[in-house]
Amino acid sequence: MFLPSPLPDIILFDGVCNLCNGFVQFVIRHDPQSRFRFAAWQSEAAQSLLRTHGLLPDVRAAEPESVLLLSGGRLYSHSTAVLHIAHILGGRWQLMKMGWVLPRSWRDALYRFVARHRYRWFGRQESCLLPTPALKARFL
């Protein structure tokens, strides 16, 4: 069973990807308790955070293909990160827990398929998302 950490959970995402930015906006809208913090892969804050936790070499294979979740000192990637995020959001998003019945290899294959085509399907920005002043505290 996944137990939430007392520390804020951190979502690392591709800051130039429109799909990823949309996902971040979705999480912000459905996280009124502000349990999540965010950092774009491209930011020094994200790279520093990964170095501090000794995770930088481990995640190079996923960068920037995957949204990552750093929660309770553990790093989750691909579909597992999304399922954990949905669980933490609670409410109706917990229905996504049905995704756990699928083998991880199947879930991640679908995740990687979308990730490979995300720029073509959803576009990309020239630079990372700049949060509004009201949301700035939630970004590293």
Backbone torsions as a table, in degrees:
resi	resn	phi	psi	omega
1	MET	NA	138.0	-179.5
2	PHE	-85.9	120.2	178.1
3	LEU	-107.3	129.7	179.7
4	PRO	-65.2	147.3	178.6
5	SER	-85.8	149.4	175.2
6	PRO	-69.1	-21.7	176.6
7	LEU	-80.9	153.5	178.6
8	PRO	-64.4	141.5	175.2
9	ASP	-81.1	142.3	-175.8
10	ILE	-116.0	127.2	177.0
11	ILE	-103.4	123.3	175.2
12	LEU	-102.0	133.4	-174.0
13	PHE	-143.9	162.9	177.1
14	ASP	-76.5	107.9	-172.8
15	GLY	-69.0	-15.3	179.8
16	VAL	-101.0	-3.2	-177.3
17	CYS	-88.0	124.4	179.1
18	ASN	-63.7	-39.0	178.1
19	LEU	-62.9	-44.8	-179.5
20	CYS	-64.7	-42.1	177.3
21	ASN	-63.9	-37.6	175.7
22	GLY	-63.9	-38.8	177.8
23	PHE	-62.9	-43.4	178.4
24	VAL	-61.0	-44.4	178.6
25	GLN	-62.1	-38.9	176.7
26	PHE	-60.3	-48.1	-179.4
27	VAL	-62.1	-44.1	179.5
28	ILE	-58.8	-45.4	-179.5
29	ARG	-62.7	-31.6	-174.8
30	HIS	-104.8	15.9	-179.0
31	ASP	-126.5	67.2	-176.5
32	PRO	-65.0	-19.9	179.2
33	GLN	-86.3	-0.7	178.2
34	SER	55.2	46.4	179.4
35	ARG	-75.0	-22.4	-176.0
36	PHE	-104.1	145.2	167.3
37	ARG	-115.9	162.5	-173.0
38	PHE	-134.7	147.9	173.4
39	ALA	-149.8	133.0	175.6
40	ALA	-74.7	141.9	176.4
41	TRP	-49.3	-39.3	-172.3
42	GLN	-74.2	-10.1	-175.9
43	SER	-82.6	151.0	175.0
44	GLU	-64.6	-32.3	179.2
45	ALA	-60.0	-43.4	179.8
46	ALA	-66.3	-45.6	-179.6
47	GLN	-63.3	-40.9	178.3
48	SER	-64.7	-42.8	178.8
49	LEU	-60.1	-44.8	179.6
50	LEU	-65.9	-40.5	177.0
51	ARG	-63.2	-43.1	-179.1
52	THR	-59.3	-38.1	-179.7
53	HIS	-89.1	5.5	179.4
54	GLY	65.7	29.2	-174.0
55	LEU	-108.1	-8.1	-172.3
56	LEU	-56.5	-49.7	179.1
57	PRO	-63.4	-31.8	-176.8
58	ASP	-69.6	-26.6	-173.9
59	VAL	-100.5	-4.0	-178.5
60	ARG	-56.1	-34.6	-179.8
61	ALA	-67.3	-28.9	-178.1
62	ALA	-89.5	-17.3	-173.2
63	GLU	-77.2	140.4	-23.0
64	PRO	-92.1	32.0	-176.8
65	GLU	-65.7	-27.2	-169.6
66	SER	-123.4	145.6	163.3
67	VAL	-74.0	135.8	177.6
68	LEU	-115.4	148.3	175.0
69	LEU	-122.8	121.4	173.1
70	LEU	-101.8	111.4	-174.6
71	SER	-141.5	126.2	177.9
72	GLY	57.7	33.7	179.8
73	GLY	78.7	2.2	179.0
74	ARG	-111.6	149.7	179.9
75	LEU	-110.6	126.1	178.5
76	TYR	-115.1	142.3	-179.6
77	SER	-131.9	169.3	175.5
78	HIS	51.7	-136.4	-175.4
79	SER	-64.8	-31.3	179.9
80	THR	-63.9	-39.6	177.2
81	ALA	-62.6	-44.8	-178.7
82	VAL	-63.8	-42.4	179.4
83	LEU	-64.7	-39.6	177.2
84	HIS	-66.1	-41.0	178.3
85	ILE	-61.1	-45.4	178.8
86	ALA	-60.4	-40.9	179.4
87	HIS	-62.7	-44.1	-179.2
88	ILE	-66.6	-37.7	177.9
89	LEU	-61.5	-32.4	177.3
90	GLY	73.2	-161.5	-180.0
91	GLY	56.3	-143.4	-177.1
92	ARG	-66.7	-18.7	-180.0
93	TRP	-69.2	-17.7	177.1
94	GLN	-67.8	-14.2	175.5
95	LEU	-60.9	-23.0	178.1
96	MET	-65.3	-12.3	-179.9
97	LYS	-61.3	-15.8	174.6
98	MET	-61.5	-22.0	177.5
99	GLY	-62.7	-22.2	179.6
100	TRP	-65.8	-19.6	-179.2
101	VAL	-73.2	-21.3	177.9
102	LEU	-79.6	144.6	175.1
103	PRO	-60.2	143.2	-179.3
104	ARG	-56.2	-37.1	-179.1
105	SER	-60.9	-37.5	178.4
106	TRP	-70.4	-46.6	180.0
107	ARG	-59.4	-46.3	-177.7
108	ASP	-70.0	-31.5	176.3
109	ALA	-62.4	-44.5	177.2
110	LEU	-64.4	-43.9	178.8
111	TYR	-57.9	-48.1	-178.2
112	ARG	-65.5	-34.5	177.6
113	PHE	-61.0	-48.7	178.5
114	VAL	-64.3	-42.8	-178.7
115	ALA	-60.6	-39.9	180.0
116	ARG	-64.6	-29.9	-175.1
117	HIS	-105.8	3.8	-171.5
118	ARG	-62.3	-37.7	-179.9
119	TYR	-68.5	-40.2	-179.7
120	ARG	-67.6	-42.0	-176.7
121	TRP	-80.3	-38.3	-172.4
122	PHE	-115.2	-13.0	179.8
123	GLY	85.6	177.9	179.9
124	ARG	-147.4	158.5	179.2
125	GLN	-99.2	161.6	175.8
126	GLU	-76.8	-25.1	-179.6
127	SER	-142.2	170.0	-177.5
128	CYS	-71.3	155.3	176.5
129	LEU	-57.5	134.4	172.9
130	LEU	-103.8	118.7	-178.1
131	PRO	-70.1	153.0	174.9
132	THR	-67.0	160.9	178.1
133	PRO	-56.0	-34.7	-179.8
134	ALA	-67.2	-28.3	-177.5
135	LEU	-100.8	-6.6	-174.1
136	LYS	-54.2	-36.9	-178.4
137	ALA	-65.5	-19.4	-178.6
138	ARG	-88.2	-6.9	179.8
139	PHE	-107.6	138.3	179.8
140	LEU	-84.9	NA	NA
